[in-house]
């Protein structure tokens, strides 16, 4: 985890910085595209964040990043869409994987910033919340963060451990929880 101890005036300045850094990488308006369904494609996004086409990993990261910009979720199904095509793909867990975390201090408190395997920058806020699901059989936690409209990222185990190191205890609904604060909000990592 990297820490930026410089002070910024507010959270909106951080959002502005992120927007500028991603300026040329604006996402296409996939939510406005509603082409006819063209069938399923033999493409799978694995739980580890790797993309596979016809059972072979896609080795070119630029290609993966390009595909990720035209990814859309409808209900429980995932699609790659263009203005004229809509192809179904398989996602084993989450379409993105958070691989890095930065802690930035502001005049209004700390902000946690995540980066995923497709170079999306995600500010942990009410618009991009964090939640943890537990496997019913093993009890193992799976932490997620919202990346953009109904597309989320699994938080890599190493990054989750970094969050646990930052965690504090709070009582929610009469039960103690371990969690982190970002942009003035508390996000539970689980009951203790």
Biotite code that builds the C-alpha atoms (Angstrom):
import biotite.structure as struc

atoms = struc.array([
    struc.Atom([0.000, 0.000, 0.000], chain_id="A", res_id=1, res_name="UNK", atom_name="CA", element="C"),
    struc.Atom([1.247, 3.444, -0.755], chain_id="A", res_id=2, res_name="UNK", atom_name="CA", element="C"),
    struc.Atom([0.424, 6.378, 1.468], chain_id="A", res_id=3, res_name="UNK", atom_name="CA", element="C"),
    struc.Atom([0.125, 9.955, 0.298], chain_id="A", res_id=4, res_name="UNK", atom_name="CA", element="C"),
    struc.Atom([0.394, 12.214, 3.310], chain_id="A", res_id=5, res_name="UNK", atom_name="CA", element="C"),
    struc.Atom([0.005, 15.477, 1.376], chain_id="A", res_id=6, res_name="UNK", atom_name="CA", element="C"),
    struc.Atom([-3.134, 17.406, 2.234], chain_id="A", res_id=7, res_name="UNK", atom_name="CA", element="C"),
    struc.Atom([-5.821, 18.183, -0.337], chain_id="A", res_id=8, res_name="UNK", atom_name="CA", element="C"),
    struc.Atom([-8.649, 20.632, 0.142], chain_id="A", res_id=9, res_name="UNK", atom_name="CA", element="C"),
    struc.Atom([-11.438, 18.060, -0.215], chain_id="A", res_id=10, res_name="UNK", atom_name="CA", element="C"),
    struc.Atom([-12.565, 14.770, -1.722], chain_id="A", res_id=11, res_name="UNK", atom_name="CA", element="C"),
    struc.Atom([-13.751, 16.471, -4.901], chain_id="A", res_id=12, res_name="UNK", atom_name="CA", element="C"),
    struc.Atom([-10.162, 17.496, -5.668], chain_id="A", res_id=13, res_name="UNK", atom_name="CA", element="C"),
    struc.Atom([-9.145, 13.828, -5.561], chain_id="A", res_id=14, res_name="UNK", atom_name="CA", element="C"),
    struc.Atom([-11.994, 12.952, -7.921], chain_id="A", res_id=15, res_name="UNK", atom_name="CA", element="C"),
    struc.Atom([-10.839, 15.725, -10.221], chain_id="A", res_id=16, res_name="UNK", atom_name="CA", element="C"),
    struc.Atom([-7.266, 14.397, -10.187], chain_id="A", res_id=17, res_name="UNK", atom_name="CA", element="C"),
    struc.Atom([-8.495, 10.911, -11.064], chain_id="A", res_id=18, res_name="UNK", atom_name="CA", element="C"),
    struc.Atom([-10.670, 12.272, -13.892], chain_id="A", res_id=19, res_name="UNK", atom_name="CA", element="C"),
    struc.Atom([-7.721, 14.170, -15.348], chain_id="A", res_id=20, res_name="UNK", atom_name="CA", element="C"),
    struc.Atom([-5.446, 11.136, -15.165], chain_id="A", res_id=21, res_name="UNK", atom_name="CA", element="C"),
    struc.Atom([-8.067, 9.019, -16.939], chain_id="A", res_id=22, res_name="UNK", atom_name="CA", element="C"),
    struc.Atom([-9.012, 11.820, -19.355], chain_id="A", res_id=23, res_name="UNK", atom_name="CA", element="C"),
    struc.Atom([-8.039, 10.077, -22.581], chain_id="A", res_id=24, res_name="UNK", atom_name="CA", element="C"),
    struc.Atom([-9.453, 6.809, -21.273], chain_id="A", res_id=25, res_name="UNK", atom_name="CA", element="C"),
    struc.Atom([-13.108, 7.843, -21.136], chain_id="A", res_id=26, res_name="UNK", atom_name="CA", element="C"),
    struc.Atom([-15.422, 4.861, -21.236], chain_id="A", res_id=27, res_name="UNK", atom_name="CA", element="C"),
    struc.Atom([-17.748, 4.323, -24.184], chain_id="A", res_id=28, res_name="UNK", atom_name="CA", element="C"),
    struc.Atom([-21.472, 4.849, -23.433], chain_id="A", res_id=29, res_name="UNK", atom_name="CA", element="C"),
    struc.Atom([-22.314, 1.126, -23.226], chain_id="A", res_id=30, res_name="UNK", atom_name="CA", element="C"),
    struc.Atom([-25.447, 1.838, -21.178], chain_id="A", res_id=31, res_name="UNK", atom_name="CA", element="C"),
    struc.Atom([-26.858, 3.705, -24.166], chain_id="A", res_id=32, res_name="UNK", atom_name="CA", element="C"),
    struc.Atom([-26.138, 0.862, -26.580], chain_id="A", res_id=33, res_name="UNK", atom_name="CA", element="C"),
    struc.Atom([-28.884, -1.755, -26.925], chain_id="A", res_id=34, res_name="UNK", atom_name="CA", element="C"),
    struc.Atom([-28.049, -3.871, -29.973], chain_id="A", res_id=35, res_name="UNK", atom_name="CA", element="C"),
    struc.Atom([-29.640, -7.242, -30.648], chain_id="A", res_id=36, res_name="UNK", atom_name="CA", element="C"),
    struc.Atom([-28.111, -10.247, -28.889], chain_id="A", res_id=37, res_name="UNK", atom_name="CA", element="C"),
    struc.Atom([-25.706, -11.997, -31.284], chain_id="A", res_id=38, res_name="UNK", atom_name="CA", element="C"),
    struc.Atom([-24.993, -15.116, -29.215], chain_id="A", res_id=39, res_name="UNK", atom_name="CA", element="C"),
    struc.Atom([-22.467, -16.276, -26.672], chain_id="A", res_id=40, res_name="UNK", atom_name="CA", element="C"),
    struc.Atom([-18.729, -15.926, -27.108], chain_id="A", res_id=41, res_name="UNK", atom_name="CA", element="C"),
    struc.Atom([-16.262, -18.471, -25.705], chain_id="A", res_id=42, res_name="UNK", atom_name="CA", element="C"),
    struc.Atom([-14.730, -15.885, -23.362], chain_id="A", res_id=43, res_name="UNK", atom_name="CA", element="C"),
    struc.Atom([-14.345, -16.316, -19.598], chain_id="A", res_id=44, res_name="UNK", atom_name="CA", element="C"),
    struc.Atom([-13.140, -13.900, -16.926], chain_id="A", res_id=45, res_name="UNK", atom_name="CA", element="C"),
    struc.Atom([-11.665, -16.115, -14.220], chain_id="A", res_id=46, res_name="UNK", atom_name="CA", element="C"),
    struc.Atom([-11.866, -15.422, -10.479], chain_id="A", res_id=47, res_name="UNK", atom_name="CA", element="C"),
    struc.Atom([-8.177, -14.452, -10.527], chain_id="A", res_id=48, res_name="UNK", atom_name="CA", element="C"),
    struc.Atom([-8.963, -11.594, -12.962], chain_id="A", res_id=49, res_name="UNK", atom_name="CA", element="C"),
    struc.Atom([-7.465, -13.276, -16.030], chain_id="A", res_id=50, res_name="UNK", atom_name="CA", element="C"),
    struc.Atom([-9.383, -13.223, -19.307], chain_id="A", res_id=51, res_name="UNK", atom_name="CA", element="C"),
    struc.Atom([-9.531, -16.371, -21.467], chain_id="A", res_id=52, res_name="UNK", atom_name="CA", element="C"),
    struc.Atom([-10.697, -16.841, -25.037], chain_id="A", res_id=53, res_name="UNK", atom_name="CA", element="C"),
    struc.Atom([-11.364, -20.411, -26.219], chain_id="A", res_id=54, res_name="UNK", atom_name="CA", element="C"),
    struc.Atom([-9.652, -21.767, -23.079], chain_id="A", res_id=55, res_name="UNK", atom_name="CA", element="C"),
    struc.Atom([-6.450, -19.772, -23.697], chain_id="A", res_id=56, res_name="UNK", atom_name="CA", element="C"),
    struc.Atom([-5.413, -16.785, -21.590], chain_id="A", res_id=57, res_name="UNK", atom_name="CA", element="C"),
    struc.Atom([-5.430, -13.445, -23.371], chain_id="A", res_id=58, res_name="UNK", atom_name="CA", element="C"),
    struc.Atom([-1.841, -12.331, -22.929], chain_id="A", res_id=59, res_name="UNK", atom_name="CA", element="C"),
    struc.Atom([-2.126, -8.822, -24.307], chain_id="A", res_id=60, res_name="UNK", atom_name="CA", element="C"),
    struc.Atom([-3.154, -6.539, -21.432], chain_id="A", res_id=61, res_name="UNK", atom_name="CA", element="C"),
    struc.Atom([-4.103, -3.759, -23.867], chain_id="A", res_id=62, res_name="UNK", atom_name="CA", element="C"),
    struc.Atom([-6.668, -6.092, -25.430], chain_id="A", res_id=63, res_name="UNK", atom_name="CA", element="C"),
    struc.Atom([-8.086, -7.054, -22.017], chain_id="A", res_id=64, res_name="UNK", atom_name="CA", element="C"),
    struc.Atom([-8.360, -3.363, -21.060], chain_id="A", res_id=65, res_name="UNK", atom_name="CA", element="C"),
    struc.Atom([-10.127, -2.595, -24.342], chain_id="A", res_id=66, res_name="UNK", atom_name="CA", element="C"),
    struc.Atom([-12.629, -5.436, -23.831], chain_id="A", res_id=67, res_name="UNK", atom_name="CA", element="C"),
    struc.Atom([-13.218, -4.276, -20.241], chain_id="A", res_id=68, res_name="UNK", atom_name="CA", element="C"),
    struc.Atom([-14.414, -0.868, -21.486], chain_id="A", res_id=69, res_name="UNK", atom_name="CA", element="C"),
    struc.Atom([-17.299, -2.435, -23.430], chain_id="A", res_id=70, res_name="UNK", atom_name="CA", element="C"),
    struc.Atom([-18.381, -4.780, -20.644], chain_id="A", res_id=71, res_name="UNK", atom_name="CA", element="C"),
    struc.Atom([-22.000, -4.547, -19.526], chain_id="A", res_id=72, res_name="UNK", atom_name="CA", element="C"),
    struc.Atom([-24.065, -6.465, -16.978], chain_id="A", res_id=73, res_name="UNK", atom_name="CA", element="C"),
    struc.Atom([-27.792, -7.043, -17.327], chain_id="A", res_id=74, res_name="UNK", atom_name="CA", element="C"),
    struc.Atom([-29.374, -9.006, -14.488], chain_id="A", res_id=75, res_name="UNK", atom_name="CA", element="C"),
    struc.Atom([-26.896, -11.797, -13.764], chain_id="A", res_id=76, res_name="UNK", atom_name="CA", element="C"),
    struc.Atom([-25.506, -11.891, -17.314], chain_id="A", res_id=77, res_name="UNK", atom_name="CA", element="C"),
    struc.Atom([-22.414, -10.213, -18.744], chain_id="A", res_id=78, res_name="UNK", atom_name="CA", element="C"),
    struc.Atom([-21.978, -8.958, -22.301], chain_id="A", res_id=79, res_name="UNK", atom_name="CA", element="C"),
    struc.Atom([-19.436, -7.277, -24.521], chain_id="A", res_id=80, res_name="UNK", atom_name="CA", element="C"),
    struc.Atom([-21.366, -4.626, -26.449], chain_id="A", res_id=81, res_name="UNK", atom_name="CA", element="C"),
    struc.Atom([-20.823, -2.254, -29.332], chain_id="A", res_id=82, res_name="UNK", atom_name="CA", element="C"),
    struc.Atom([-23.455, -0.089, -30.989], chain_id="A", res_id=83, res_name="UNK", atom_name="CA", element="C"),
    struc.Atom([-24.265, -3.031, -33.317], chain_id="A", res_id=84, res_name="UNK", atom_name="CA", element="C"),
    struc.Atom([-23.318, -6.238, -31.408], chain_id="A", res_id=85, res_name="UNK", atom_name="CA", element="C"),
    struc.Atom([-24.025, -7.839, -28.052], chain_id="A", res_id=86, res_name="UNK", atom_name="CA", element="C"),
    struc.Atom([-22.093, -10.988, -27.153], chain_id="A", res_id=87, res_name="UNK", atom_name="CA", element="C"),
    struc.Atom([-22.555, -13.005, -23.965], chain_id="A", res_id=88, res_name="UNK", atom_name="CA", element="C"),
    struc.Atom([-19.481, -13.928, -21.930], chain_id="A", res_id=89, res_name="UNK", atom_name="CA", element="C"),
    struc.Atom([-18.916, -15.869, -18.698], chain_id="A", res_id=90, res_name="UNK", atom_name="CA", element="C"),
    struc.Atom([-17.651, -14.256, -15.490], chain_id="A", res_id=91, res_name="UNK", atom_name="CA", element="C"),
    struc.Atom([-16.685, -16.718, -12.739], chain_id="A", res_id=92, res_name="UNK", atom_name="CA", element="C"),
    struc.Atom([-16.948, -14.214, -9.894], chain_id="A", res_id=93, res_name="UNK", atom_name="CA", element="C"),
    struc.Atom([-16.327, -10.520, -10.569], chain_id="A", res_id=94, res_name="UNK", atom_name="CA", element="C"),
    struc.Atom([-15.185, -8.944, -13.830], chain_id="A", res_id=95, res_name="UNK", atom_name="CA", element="C"),
    struc.Atom([-12.380, -6.960, -12.148], chain_id="A", res_id=96, res_name="UNK", atom_name="CA", element="C"),
    struc.Atom([-9.746, -7.681, -9.486], chain_id="A", res_id=97, res_name="UNK", atom_name="CA", element="C"),
    struc.Atom([-8.415, -4.968, -7.156], chain_id="A", res_id=98, res_name="UNK", atom_name="CA", element="C"),
    struc.Atom([-4.646, -5.335, -7.070], chain_id="A", res_id=99, res_name="UNK", atom_name="CA", element="C"),
    struc.Atom([-3.487, -2.146, -5.315], chain_id="A", res_id=100, res_name="UNK", atom_name="CA", element="C"),
    struc.Atom([-4.604, 0.230, -2.613], chain_id="A", res_id=101, res_name="UNK", atom_name="CA", element="C"),
    struc.Atom([-3.491, 3.761, -1.779], chain_id="A", res_id=102, res_name="UNK", atom_name="CA", element="C"),
    struc.Atom([-4.380, 5.717, 1.342], chain_id="A", res_id=103, res_name="UNK", atom_name="CA", element="C"),
    struc.Atom([-4.667, 9.462, 0.807], chain_id="A", res_id=104, res_name="UNK", atom_name="CA", element="C"),
    struc.Atom([-5.046, 11.953, 3.660], chain_id="A", res_id=105, res_name="UNK", atom_name="CA", element="C"),
    struc.Atom([-7.243, 15.008, 3.106], chain_id="A", res_id=106, res_name="UNK", atom_name="CA", element="C"),
    struc.Atom([-8.438, 17.872, 5.294], chain_id="A", res_id=107, res_name="UNK", atom_name="CA", element="C"),
    struc.Atom([-11.690, 15.905, 5.650], chain_id="A", res_id=108, res_name="UNK", atom_name="CA", element="C"),
    struc.Atom([-10.068, 12.593, 6.577], chain_id="A", res_id=109, res_name="UNK", atom_name="CA", element="C"),
    struc.Atom([-8.642, 9.587, 4.785], chain_id="A", res_id=110, res_name="UNK", atom_name="CA", element="C"),
    struc.Atom([-9.701, 8.273, 1.410], chain_id="A", res_id=111, res_name="UNK", atom_name="CA", element="C"),
    struc.Atom([-8.953, 4.762, 0.194], chain_id="A", res_id=112, res_name="UNK", atom_name="CA", element="C"),
    struc.Atom([-8.206, 4.497, -3.511], chain_id="A", res_id=113, res_name="UNK", atom_name="CA", element="C"),
    struc.Atom([-8.157, 1.125, -5.266], chain_id="A", res_id=114, res_name="UNK", atom_name="CA", element="C"),
    struc.Atom([-6.648, 0.189, -8.632], chain_id="A", res_id=115, res_name="UNK", atom_name="CA", element="C"),
    struc.Atom([-7.833, -2.922, -10.440], chain_id="A", res_id=116, res_name="UNK", atom_name="CA", element="C"),
    struc.Atom([-6.294, -5.231, -13.035], chain_id="A", res_id=117, res_name="UNK", atom_name="CA", element="C"),
    struc.Atom([-7.703, -3.099, -15.886], chain_id="A", res_id=118, res_name="UNK", atom_name="CA", element="C"),
    struc.Atom([-6.279, 0.158, -14.482], chain_id="A", res_id=119, res_name="UNK", atom_name="CA", element="C"),
    struc.Atom([-9.618, 1.453, -13.200], chain_id="A", res_id=120, res_name="UNK", atom_name="CA", element="C"),
    struc.Atom([-9.161, 3.832, -10.275], chain_id="A", res_id=121, res_name="UNK", atom_name="CA", element="C"),
    struc.Atom([-11.877, 3.409, -7.660], chain_id="A", res_id=122, res_name="UNK", atom_name="CA", element="C"),
    struc.Atom([-12.391, 5.866, -4.822], chain_id="A", res_id=123, res_name="UNK", atom_name="CA", element="C"),
    struc.Atom([-14.026, 4.104, -1.855], chain_id="A", res_id=124, res_name="UNK", atom_name="CA", element="C"),
    struc.Atom([-17.130, 6.281, -1.345], chain_id="A", res_id=125, res_name="UNK", atom_name="CA", element="C"),
    struc.Atom([-20.904, 5.926, -1.110], chain_id="A", res_id=126, res_name="UNK", atom_name="CA", element="C"),
    struc.Atom([-20.996, 5.733, -4.932], chain_id="A", res_id=127, res_name="UNK", atom_name="CA", element="C"),
    struc.Atom([-18.389, 2.962, -4.942], chain_id="A", res_id=128, res_name="UNK", atom_name="CA", element="C"),
    struc.Atom([-19.008, 1.049, -1.705], chain_id="A", res_id=129, res_name="UNK", atom_name="CA", element="C"),
    struc.Atom([-17.180, -1.943, -0.304], chain_id="A", res_id=130, res_name="UNK", atom_name="CA", element="C"),
    struc.Atom([-18.943, -5.048, 0.998], chain_id="A", res_id=131, res_name="UNK", atom_name="CA", element="C"),
    struc.Atom([-17.897, -8.518, 2.120], chain_id="A", res_id=132, res_name="UNK", atom_name="CA", element="C"),
    struc.Atom([-19.675, -11.783, 1.349], chain_id="A", res_id=133, res_name="UNK", atom_name="CA", element="C"),
    struc.Atom([-18.898, -14.974, 3.253], chain_id="A", res_id=134, res_name="UNK", atom_name="CA", element="C"),
    struc.Atom([-18.798, -18.419, 1.700], chain_id="A", res_id=135, res_name="UNK", atom_name="CA", element="C"),
    struc.Atom([-21.523, -20.439, 3.447], chain_id="A", res_id=136, res_name="UNK", atom_name="CA", element="C"),
    struc.Atom([-19.438, -23.628, 3.415], chain_id="A", res_id=137, res_name="UNK", atom_name="CA", element="C"),
    struc.Atom([-15.943, -22.369, 4.280], chain_id="A", res_id=138, res_name="UNK", atom_name="CA", element="C"),
    struc.Atom([-16.730, -19.075, 6.024], chain_id="A", res_id=139, res_name="UNK", atom_name="CA", element="C"),
    struc.Atom([-14.041, -17.437, 3.872], chain_id="A", res_id=140, res_name="UNK", atom_name="CA", element="C"),
    struc.Atom([-14.657, -13.739, 3.161], chain_id="A", res_id=141, res_name="UNK", atom_name="CA", element="C"),
    struc.Atom([-14.851, -12.351, -0.371], chain_id="A", res_id=142, res_name="UNK", atom_name="CA", element="C"),
    struc.Atom([-14.550, -8.554, -0.341], chain_id="A", res_id=143, res_name="UNK", atom_name="CA", element="C"),
    struc.Atom([-15.862, -6.489, -3.261], chain_id="A", res_id=144, res_name="UNK", atom_name="CA", element="C"),
    struc.Atom([-15.999, -2.856, -4.345], chain_id="A", res_id=145, res_name="UNK", atom_name="CA", element="C"),
    struc.Atom([-18.264, -1.280, -6.953], chain_id="A", res_id=146, res_name="UNK", atom_name="CA", element="C"),
    struc.Atom([-16.256, -0.156, -9.999], chain_id="A", res_id=147, res_name="UNK", atom_name="CA", element="C"),
    struc.Atom([-19.026, 1.341, -12.117], chain_id="A", res_id=148, res_name="UNK", atom_name="CA", element="C"),
    struc.Atom([-22.704, 0.786, -12.792], chain_id="A", res_id=149, res_name="UNK", atom_name="CA", element="C"),
    struc.Atom([-23.406, -2.745, -11.464], chain_id="A", res_id=150, res_name="UNK", atom_name="CA", element="C"),
    struc.Atom([-19.859, -3.940, -12.273], chain_id="A", res_id=151, res_name="UNK", atom_name="CA", element="C"),
    struc.Atom([-17.732, -4.792, -9.274], chain_id="A", res_id=152, res_name="UNK", atom_name="CA", element="C"),
    struc.Atom([-14.244, -5.979, -8.427], chain_id="A", res_id=153, res_name="UNK", atom_name="CA", element="C"),
    struc.Atom([-13.108, -8.719, -6.100], chain_id="A", res_id=154, res_name="UNK", atom_name="CA", element="C"),
    struc.Atom([-10.478, -7.327, -3.740], chain_id="A", res_id=155, res_name="UNK", atom_name="CA", element="C"),
    struc.Atom([-7.295, -9.431, -3.885], chain_id="A", res_id=156, res_name="UNK", atom_name="CA", element="C"),
    struc.Atom([-6.407, -11.171, -0.640], chain_id="A", res_id=157, res_name="UNK", atom_name="CA", element="C"),
    struc.Atom([-3.208, -9.117, -0.153], chain_id="A", res_id=158, res_name="UNK", atom_name="CA", element="C"),
    struc.Atom([-5.152, -5.864, -0.501], chain_id="A", res_id=159, res_name="UNK", atom_name="CA", element="C"),
    struc.Atom([-7.797, -7.181, 1.897], chain_id="A", res_id=160, res_name="UNK", atom_name="CA", element="C"),
    struc.Atom([-5.053, -7.819, 4.469], chain_id="A", res_id=161, res_name="UNK", atom_name="CA", element="C"),
    struc.Atom([-3.927, -4.203, 4.026], chain_id="A", res_id=162, res_name="UNK", atom_name="CA", element="C"),
    struc.Atom([-7.504, -3.107, 4.765], chain_id="A", res_id=163, res_name="UNK", atom_name="CA", element="C"),
    struc.Atom([-7.569, -5.275, 7.894], chain_id="A", res_id=164, res_name="UNK", atom_name="CA", element="C"),
    struc.Atom([-4.379, -3.545, 9.098], chain_id="A", res_id=165, res_name="UNK", atom_name="CA", element="C"),
    struc.Atom([-6.188, -0.174, 8.800], chain_id="A", res_id=166, res_name="UNK", atom_name="CA", element="C"),
    struc.Atom([-9.375, -1.451, 10.393], chain_id="A", res_id=167, res_name="UNK", atom_name="CA", element="C"),
    struc.Atom([-11.039, -0.180, 13.541], chain_id="A", res_id=168, res_name="UNK", atom_name="CA", element="C"),
    struc.Atom([-13.858, -1.545, 15.672], chain_id="A", res_id=169, res_name="UNK", atom_name="CA", element="C"),
    struc.Atom([-17.350, -0.081, 15.632], chain_id="A", res_id=170, res_name="UNK", atom_name="CA", element="C"),
    struc.Atom([-20.726, -1.254, 16.860], chain_id="A", res_id=171, res_name="UNK", atom_name="CA", element="C"),
    struc.Atom([-23.361, -1.632, 14.127], chain_id="A", res_id=172, res_name="UNK", atom_name="CA", element="C"),
    struc.Atom([-26.872, -2.790, 15.008], chain_id="A", res_id=173, res_name="UNK", atom_name="CA", element="C"),
    struc.Atom([-25.658, -3.947, 18.421], chain_id="A", res_id=174, res_name="UNK", atom_name="CA", element="C"),
    struc.Atom([-22.785, -6.048, 17.066], chain_id="A", res_id=175, res_name="UNK", atom_name="CA", element="C"),
    struc.Atom([-19.054, -5.287, 16.906], chain_id="A", res_id=176, res_name="UNK", atom_name="CA", element="C"),
    struc.Atom([-17.650, -4.952, 13.399], chain_id="A", res_id=177, res_name="UNK", atom_name="CA", element="C"),
    struc.Atom([-14.145, -4.500, 12.087], chain_id="A", res_id=178, res_name="UNK", atom_name="CA", element="C"),
    struc.Atom([-14.038, -1.986, 9.252], chain_id="A", res_id=179, res_name="UNK", atom_name="CA", element="C"),
    struc.Atom([-12.348, 0.898, 7.502], chain_id="A", res_id=180, res_name="UNK", atom_name="CA", element="C"),
    struc.Atom([-13.225, 4.548, 7.050], chain_id="A", res_id=181, res_name="UNK", atom_name="CA", element="C"),
    struc.Atom([-12.993, 6.239, 3.673], chain_id="A", res_id=182, res_name="UNK", atom_name="CA", element="C"),
    struc.Atom([-14.474, 9.562, 2.555], chain_id="A", res_id=183, res_name="UNK", atom_name="CA", element="C"),
    struc.Atom([-16.202, 9.851, 5.924], chain_id="A", res_id=184, res_name="UNK", atom_name="CA", element="C"),
    struc.Atom([-18.030, 6.503, 5.678], chain_id="A", res_id=185, res_name="UNK", atom_name="CA", element="C"),
    struc.Atom([-17.449, 3.302, 7.649], chain_id="A", res_id=186, res_name="UNK", atom_name="CA", element="C"),
    struc.Atom([-17.289, 0.050, 5.650], chain_id="A", res_id=187, res_name="UNK", atom_name="CA", element="C"),
    struc.Atom([-17.578, -3.204, 7.580], chain_id="A", res_id=188, res_name="UNK", atom_name="CA", element="C"),
    struc.Atom([-15.125, -5.973, 6.832], chain_id="A", res_id=189, res_name="UNK", atom_name="CA", element="C"),
    struc.Atom([-17.146, -8.319, 9.017], chain_id="A", res_id=190, res_name="UNK", atom_name="CA", element="C"),
    struc.Atom([-18.634, -8.890, 12.446], chain_id="A", res_id=191, res_name="UNK", atom_name="CA", element="C"),
    struc.Atom([-16.274, -9.898, 15.255], chain_id="A", res_id=192, res_name="UNK", atom_name="CA", element="C"),
])
